[in-house]
Amino acid sequence: MASTAAARRYANALFSLATEQSELPLVREQLGGMARLFDENPELRRRLFQPLHPVAERRAVLDGVGQRGGLTRSVRNFFSFLIDQRRMIDFDGIHAEFERLADEAAGRLRAELRSASPIDDQQRQRLTAALARRTGKQIDLTVHVDPTLLGGAIATVGGMVFDGSLKTQLTQLRSTLMKGNMQAMSASQD
């Protein structure tokens, strides 16, 4: 999910607070737990995220969830602040940006591989090691089978894309052949 500028600001603020209080792993775990809870309970998500419900009602629901879930005071206060600012709608972006910041602080990058076919554990390990060497970071690799690919794979790491798909390889081959044809045609005209 793409983060908005507001989501990035809120994530940065929470990240700074969690780092200052030496609670980064705990806050990360609690945000992840809340994200799962919202995904599993659409009614809870609707009730907390939609400003149609009064602030007091949304705060009461959140306080109940926070107490039952054992959320730290700083995380409960953060959610209350989001409710007050009508920014609960940005939670998914805030969570994604917070995860990115925590990964960056730990020297870890998330990578996604779209492959035309499933890969085995040995291929996964080799690819993870190659990406780690290339980026100088620890890699957390997620693999998806993409039936729209003819063959090969596309890896996305941070802002970099490594495209080894068959379609790209064929396009490059076509371009090379066309360039060679054009050079041969111009040489024959001379």
N, C-alpha and C positions, 0 to 999 in steps of 0.2 A: 504494500500500500504506500502510495506517495504521501509524504508529509507536507503539510502546509507550513507556511512561515510561522503561524501561531503555534502549531503543534511542535515545531522545532524549538521555539522559545520556551514553551512549557516543559518540554523534555529536558532541555538544557538546565532549566531552573531546578527541576527535580533531581537531575543527575548531580548537579553541584551540591545540593543539599544532602543527598545520599552519600556522596563522597566525603563531605565535611564531617558528617556524623558517623563515618565508617560503617555505613549500612548498605553499601552498594549491592552486595549479593542478596541480602534480605529484601530490599526494595525491588530488585529485579524479579525475584521469585514471587513476590506478592503481586506485582503488576501482571506477570504471566498468569498467575492464578485468577486474577480478576478478568483478564482477557478470556480465559477458558470459560469462566462462569458466565460472562456476557454472551459468549458464543453458544453455550449450552442452554441458556435461559432467555429466549427472545422477549418474553414478557418483562423480565427484569431490565433488559437492555432498553426496551421501549419506555418503561417507566422512568428510568434514570436519564436517558439521553434526550427525550423530548421535553422541551420547555413548556409544553402544554400543562404538565403537572406542576402544582405550586412548589416553590423552592423548599418550603418547610417539609412537604411530603417527600420530596426526593431526598432531602438530607436525612430524614427519619429512616427511610428505606436503606440508604447507604450506611447509616450508623449501625443499623441492625446487622447488615451484611458484614460490615467491618468488624464488629465485635464477635460475631460467630466465626468469622474467618481468621481472627487473631491479627488483623492488620495493625501495623505500628501506627503510632500517633501521627507521624509525619505523612504516611500514606493516606490515612483517613482525612487529615487536614488538606492534603493535596486534592483529594476527590471533592471535598466540600468547596474548596476554592474553584475547582472546575465547574461545579454546579452554580456557584454564585456568579461566575463570569459567563455562564451559558456556553461552556466549552466542552461539556461531556461529549458532544458530537465529534470532537477531535481526538477522542481517546485512542482510537486505533492508530492514528498517525503519531500520537505522542508515544504510545507503546513501541511502535516500530522504530522511532528515532531514539528512544531510550535504549532499546536493544542494540542499535547500531553504535551508540556512544559507549555502552558497556563493553561491547566486542572490541571496539577500537582501543579502549583503555587496557584491555587484556591482551592486545596484540593479536587479535583473531579477526578473520574476515569470513563473511558468509559467502558461499559460492553456490550457484545453481547450474546444474547440468541438464540440458534437454537433449535426450538421446533418442535416436530412431528405434532402438531396441534396448531391452534391459541390460545392465552391466553386472558382472559378477563382483564379488568382494575383492578379488585380486586386482581387477581393472579399477575399481573404486579407489583402492589404496594407492595404486600407481598414479592415478590422476590427481588425487589429493596431495601426494608428495610432490608431483611436478608443479602444481599450482602454488604450493607452499614455497618451493625453491624460486619460482618466478616472482612471487610477491614479497617474500621475506616475512610472511605472516603465517600463523596457524590457520588452517582452513577448516571450516565447518561446511561440508558439502551436502547439498540436497539434490537428489536425482529424480527427474521426471521423465517418463517415456512420452515422447511427442510423436504421435502417428502421422503428423503432417510432414515430418522430415522424411526425405527419401532414404537417407543413410547418414552415418556420421553423427556428430554431436555439436552442440553450441554451449560453451561454458561462459557464464557471466560472473565476474568476481569484482566486487566494488563497482567501479565505473568502467571496467574493461570487459570487452567481449572477445572471446576466442572462438571464431567460427570455423569449425572443421566439418560443416555439413556438406553432404554430397552436392546439394544444389549450388552452394558457393564455389565448391571445387570445379563443378561443370561450367559455371559462369566464368570463372577465371581461365579455364582451359579454352572456352569459346573466345574470350577476349584475346588470349595469346594467339590463337589460330587466326583470328581476324586481323590482328596486327601483323602477323607473319604474311598473310595473304596480301595485305595492303603494301607491305614492303616489297614483296615479290612482284606485284603488279607495277609498282613504280620503278623498280629496277629493270623490268622488261621494256618499259616505255622509253628508257634512256638510251 
